Amino acid sequence: PDQLVGKTFLHEHEVDGSFHRAEIIECVKNAEAITDQYLVQFGDREHTEVMNYNAIMSLLNKQIESELDDPAKAYTFKEITDHCKCNAQYEVLVEWECGEI
C-alpha cells in the first residue's frame, strides 16, 4: 500500500466532466491501523480528498487500459516546467509522467 504514495492518475471532475491530475500524497491509517485509504491531492494543489484503495486502483486500471487502447495517450506530461517564445514560436519544457524532462 505504501507503494501508491507519489503515484499520479487522472480523475474526472463530476461537475463538468473535465479531468484533473491527482497525486496520492500519504496513507491514512484508521483506528484499526488498516491502510486502505489515501489522501489524494488534485491539480490545483488546494483540494484534497480521502479515497479508498479500490477506488484508486479502479481509476489507475481504467487509465492504463485507455493508454493501451490508444498508444498516443501514453505520452502524457505531468507539468510544464519552463517556456519561452523564440522567433514567433513557443518552446515548452515539460516533465513527462515517466519523470523525464
SULHURA-V182387 format. One line per field, one symbol per residue. phi: phi as a letter, one per 30 degrees, with the letter a starting at -180 (. if undefined). psi: psi as a letter, one per 20 degrees, with the letter a starting at -180 (. if undefined). A space follows every 50 residues. Layout:
phi->???
psi->???
This chain:
phi->.ddddjdbacbddddcidcbdbbdcadcccedicccbbdcccediccbac bdeddddddddddddddddbedddccccadcaaacbhibccbcbcdedjd c
psi->hiihpiqqrpppphgjjqqqpqpohqqopahjkpmjqqppprhijhpqqp qrghgghggghggggghhhnhhihnqqgqohrqrpoljqppppqoqhiiq .
